[in-house]
Amino acid sequence: MSIKDHPQQHRNTSAQPTPAAAAAQGPTAGPSAAGPIAAVLRIVLGFTFLWAFLDKTFGWGYATPDKGAWINGGSPTKGFLGSIDHGPFGAMFRDWAGAGFADWLFMLALVGVGVALLLGIGLRVAAVSGTLLMLMMWAAEWPLAQFSDTGQPTMSTNPIIDYHIIYALVLIAVAALAAGNTWGLGKVWGNLDFVKKNPWLR
């Protein structure tokens, strides 16, 4: 018995792309993961900012003990800024430690950025203000210095990129990607009349 190729079978076989052709075409299109990934980054960073505000305000015993809570008369900036012992701006930041204006600006930035990120609204404002805060804190810690003013190692792990820079870049990314539109109130916020008239509020 002879085995003959069926014409229809021939046509189906020839229509199948070869592995090389499939690889050249690239991956098949699917739902974008950029939105959910950006939303996760937004929520995680928002919780980080908001937690810092709450812990410093109420002294929950993590970074801030109860007696150091803002509501108990503690200063949210005195410990950090008062311990700066190196860098070209060290004296300035030490002078700001515990000052009322520094405490209020710092805490307003923490809660404002945290709430904006969690809700997914005002991400452009949050990105600008949060980035300025991170750059100020970077300048205070001054990771470029290897030694303090007293000659002790600063234990800086990287002279340029530290977590302040990473946080700033994430803030800029979530704003640029409109991360509030996924799992947030970004679309609702963006449709408000005063936001439409002032796109920088998005």
C-alpha positions in Angstrom: 0.0 0.0 0.0 1.4 3.3 -1.0 1.1 6.3 1.3 0.1 9.5 -0.5 0.1 13.1 0.9 -3.4 14.5 1.2 -3.7 17.8 -0.7 -5.5 19.5 2.3 -2.9 18.1 4.6 -0.2 19.7 2.5 -1.9 23.1 2.6 -2.3 23.0 6.4 1.3 22.0 6.9 2.7 24.7 4.7 0.6 27.3 6.5 2.3 26.6 9.8 5.1 29.0 10.6 8.5 27.6 11.2 10.1 28.0 14.6 12.5 30.6 13.1 9.7 32.6 11.6 7.8 32.5 14.9 10.8 33.8 16.7 11.3 36.5 14.2 7.7 37.7 14.7 8.3 38.1 18.4 5.9 37.4 21.3 2.2 37.4 20.7 0.3 40.4 21.8 -1.4 40.3 25.2 -2.8 42.6 27.8 -0.2 45.1 29.0 1.3 44.5 32.5 2.6 48.1 32.7 -0.6 49.4 34.4 -0.8 46.9 37.2 3.0 47.0 37.8 3.0 50.8 38.0 -0.1 50.6 40.3 1.7 48.2 42.7 4.8 50.5 42.8 2.5 53.5 43.5 0.6 51.7 46.3 3.8 50.4 48.0 5.6 53.7 47.9 2.5 55.5 49.0 2.2 53.2 52.0 5.9 53.8 52.8 5.4 57.6 52.9 2.1 57.4 54.9 3.5 54.9 57.4 6.5 57.2 58.1 4.0 60.1 58.7 1.8 58.0 61.1 4.8 56.5 63.0 6.3 59.9 63.5 3.0 61.4 64.5 1.8 58.8 67.0 5.0 57.1 68.0 4.1 53.5 67.2 7.4 52.3 68.4 9.1 51.5 65.1 11.3 54.3 64.0 9.7 56.6 66.6 9.1 55.7 70.3 5.9 56.9 72.0 7.7 59.7 73.9 9.1 61.0 70.6 5.7 61.2 68.9 4.9 64.5 67.3 1.6 64.7 69.2 3.5 64.3 72.4 5.8 67.2 71.7 8.5 65.3 69.8 10.1 66.7 66.7 10.0 64.5 63.5 13.2 66.3 62.1 15.4 66.7 65.2 16.7 63.2 65.3 17.6 62.9 61.6 18.8 66.5 60.9 20.5 66.9 64.3 22.7 63.9 63.6 24.1 65.1 60.3 27.9 65.2 60.8 29.2 65.6 57.3 28.6 67.1 53.9 28.7 70.7 52.7 25.1 71.4 54.0 25.6 69.8 57.4 25.6 73.0 59.4 22.4 74.3 57.6 20.5 71.1 58.2 21.6 71.0 61.9 20.2 74.5 62.3 16.9 73.3 60.9 16.7 70.3 63.2 13.6 70.7 65.4 12.5 74.0 63.9 8.8 74.3 63.5 8.8 75.2 59.8 11.0 72.1 59.1 8.7 69.8 61.1 5.6 71.0 59.4 7.0 71.0 55.9 8.4 67.5 56.3 5.3 66.0 57.8 3.0 67.7 55.2 5.2 66.3 52.5 5.0 62.8 53.9 1.2 62.7 54.3 0.5 64.6 51.1 2.7 62.4 48.9 1.5 59.2 50.8 -2.2 60.0 50.4 -1.8 61.1 46.7 0.0 57.9 45.8 -2.4 55.6 47.6 -5.5 57.3 46.0 -3.8 57.7 42.6 -4.6 61.4 42.4 -2.4 64.5 42.0 0.5 62.3 41.0 2.3 65.1 39.2 2.3 67.3 42.2 3.3 64.3 44.4 6.2 63.5 42.0 7.6 67.1 42.1 7.2 67.6 45.9 8.3 64.1 46.8 11.3 64.3 44.5 12.3 67.6 46.1 12.0 66.0 49.6 14.1 63.1 48.5 16.8 65.3 47.0 16.9 67.4 50.2 17.3 64.2 52.3 20.0 63.0 49.9 21.8 66.3 50.3 21.5 66.0 54.1 23.0 62.5 54.2 25.5 63.4 51.4 26.5 59.8 50.4 29.5 61.2 48.4 31.4 61.6 51.7 33.4 58.7 52.9 34.2 60.2 56.3 32.3 62.4 58.7 33.6 65.7 60.0 35.2 63.8 62.9 37.0 61.4 60.6 34.6 58.4 61.2 33.5 56.3 58.2 30.1 57.4 57.0 29.3 53.8 55.8 27.9 55.2 52.5 27.2 52.2 50.2 27.0 54.2 47.0 28.2 57.8 46.4 25.4 58.6 44.0 22.4 56.2 44.0 20.8 55.5 47.4 17.2 54.8 48.3 16.3 58.5 48.1 17.2 58.6 44.4 15.3 55.3 43.8 12.2 56.7 45.5 12.4 59.9 43.4 12.7 57.9 40.2 9.7 55.8 41.1 7.7 58.9 41.9 8.5 60.3 38.5 7.7 57.0 36.8 4.3 56.5 38.4 3.3 60.0 37.5 4.6 59.6 33.9 2.7 56.3 33.5 -0.5 57.7 35.0 -0.4 54.9 37.5 -3.5 56.2 39.3 -5.7 55.1 36.4 -5.2 51.5 37.5 -6.6 50.5 40.9 -6.9 54.2 41.8 -9.0 57.3 41.4 -6.9 58.7 38.7 -9.6 58.6 36.0 -12.2 60.1 38.3 -9.8 62.8 39.4 -8.8 63.6 35.9 -12.4 64.1 34.8 -13.0 66.9 37.4 -13.4 70.3 35.8 -10.8 72.1 37.8 -8.3 69.3 37.0 -9.1 69.5 33.3 -8.4 73.2 33.5 -5.1 72.6 35.4 -3.5 69.5 34.0 -0.5 69.9 36.4 -2.9 68.7 39.1 -3.3 65.2 37.5 
